[in-house]
Amino acid sequence: MWIPKQWRAMAGLLSMSVPNEDNMSPHMQLSSHFFGDLLDSIIVDVASECHRVARLGLDRNLEEEEEELRLSAQARVTVANPSNSGETNGKYVVDIFGQTHPCVANEVFDCMNCGRPIVAGRFAPHLEKCMGKGRKARSKATRSSTAAQNRYSRGSPVSASSPYSNSTSTNRLLNGTYSHTVEEYSNGTCEGP
Amino acid sequence: MSCSDHTLLHSQSENGHDIAVDIERSELYCCSCSDQVYDLDFDKVVVAKNIVDMPSKTRDSVVDDLMRRSSKRRRLNSVVDLDLIRSKFFVWMRGRRAKSCYPLGLRGLNNLGSTCFMNSILQALLHAPPFRNYFLSERHDRETCRKRSSDQSCLACDIGVIFSAVYSGDRTPYSPAQFLYSWWQHSANLASYEQQDAHEFFISVLDAIHEREGKERNPNKDNGDCQCIAHRVFSGMLRSDLTCTTCGFTSTTYDPCVDISLNMDTSSFSSVDVANKSVRPNEDTGRSTLLACLDLFTRPERLGSDQKLYCQNCQEKRDTLKQMSIKRLPLVLSLHIKRFEHSSLRRTSRKIDWHLQFPFSLDMTPYLSPSIVRNRFGNRIFGFESDEADISAEFEIFAVVTHSGMLDSGHYVTYLRLQNQWYKCDDAWITEVDERIVRASQCYMIFYVQRMLYYKANEDLSCAPMPSRRDPFVPIAGCC
């Protein structure tokens, strides 16, 4: 087989284990020769593929990718360093507009279900009871029509993931439960999400 | 055919015989250039020869796929949305303030009781450029919507209200209570006040918008090309190739998607390591990157022997190779990182809280169908339908939703990039952060927008003084 001169030179450099042919029996010389050919062939396979990718512009922009990796690694080092204050606990700072806020949002507005004035930070748990806790107390008519729509609507947004992954019901990252936090809020400490 | 010595001599002795062929690799070599060279016609012949050797049915499908020069240029979403961008929609009535003021649309969202999952996604939606433009220019007409549906809540209307409030210039934190109420009415199964997942919420909101708008805008029931704002902004198309390992027959299907859920590469772990939590080879060896997840997503996957699929060519069930690729990119690319790991051994799930590196600039070209399919054929040059992508594959990040804490309890925070400054949106608290904080954070959902739209959006976001309570936006075509 023919191999461009440059590549043959490269192959020679790479196959450092080429033994000294002078001391070998004809048998060994022959097998060594075959080995050399096989090795050359493999090296040229790879070189040829890489050459094609590079020449046709199919390679990824490695410089940019490496720069992103470098910035990321640098960032992690900086953030891990305790002397860099970085983020402070979000709940005690002054925001960029110069405002401070209590842990439990204290805006008051009227519930759109029952009309009573409710504190914002407690709105969701109130609403749950007000609308009837989740599935059980909701009126049957509304529930079934919504469910039917969800079940039969084609073209509704599909989240793409491998069909062989586990069921979505367990693939959720959840935020904290409500029940603990209401009681604890009254201490004035900010806990929970 | 000749040996290497003769090849060179031949080209020297015979004029015009400079091209030689490497028979083993089907590559061309030019003796004048002393280099391997490439030719479209030669590659076409090579691929065609490969196809000819396939069984006839395979050949037909491959030929259809590869050789067709489709003149069908789809009227892409990007063209439609360019109109939105060109018809600029805000005009500020007063003069500008000094450059040190903050961009529009930055406003905290009150936590209504464990609703950070909702606030985090809302912040991302509020700053997705084409989505934002649509709602700020009031394309979803609340008046007609209310008349049409009388009693039923409309999530799109409620989102429109949030947009108006957040972009009004009022900086005190806003309570998205009406929105929560409407959402619970829509998603009965999620209407309990417990732990919620941000990604699930995201899908559910887009679904609600689609339901309402889809009916109005798709009178022909053409679900393939839905014109609702949710699909126009977020929907892309995935391609799935199933190849029979026996005969090589490949069947291809296309499915729309509004986001891509990516698995993290946990392959180099042993179960012992997982149990001991001692080793994190992927994180340390640099495999814990977003690009590695995308590589994993588009890697050919050998389906298990218990998942044999029926091959039309062989006429029986065979072992199959599956490969995903992206046929069409959306305007806004939403990537969801599946940070959970199930151990069937111990029947437990745990959260993978490794750091995942993600770039701020992302080039999706290697994951597009042409790149993936071409790679399967040794990177031969051949025609591919809509090869010169109308939609650019280059994206810029604009939002990251992070999760900290355990699998079943934790806290969501969103980082937004506006005019090259990063802001942390932690419910009601908006603060400026250095980009390094963002790079080091634990991403859960990452939102990218096409580069052109990102730059355009940055131009639009000028800061301005607080207007009075009346509607500050005056839709005007032309420059702002």
Interface residues (C-beta under 8 A of the other chain):
Chain A: M1 W2 I3 P4 K5 Q6 S41 V44 D45 S48 E49 H51 R52 V53 R55 L56 L58 R60 N61 E64 E65 E68 L69 L71 S72 A73 Q74 A75 R76 T78 V79 A80 G86 E87 G90 K91 V93 D95 I96 F97 Q99 H101 A105 E107 F109 M112 N113 A120 G121 R122 F123 A124 P125 L127 E128 M131 K133 G134 R135 R138 T142 R143 T146 A147 Q149 N150 S153 R154 G155 S156 P157 V158 S159 A160 S161 S162 Y164 S165 N166 T168 T170 N171 R172 L173 L174 N175 G176 T177 Y178 T181 V182 G192 P193
Chain B: S2 C3 S4 D5 T7 L8 A20 D22 E24 R25 E27 Y29 S34 D35 Q36 Y38 Y102 L106 G108 N110 N111 L112 G113 S114 T115 C116 F117 R171 T172 P173 S175 A177 Q178 L180 Y181 W184 Q185 H186 S187 A188 N189 A191 S192 Y193 E194 Q195 Q196 D197 A198 H199 E200 I203 L206 D207 H210 E211 G214 N223 G224 C226 A230 H231 F234 S235 L238 D255 P256 C257 V258 D259 I260 S261 N263 G286 T289 L291 E301 L303 Q307 M324 H336 K338 R339 F340 H342 S349 K351 H355 Q357 F358 P359 F360 S361 D363 T365 P366 S371 R374 G378 N379 I381 H403 G405 L407 D408 S409 G410 H411 Y412 V413 Y423 K424 D426 D427 A428 W429 I430 T431 E432 V433 D434 E435 R436 I437 V438 R439 A440 Y444
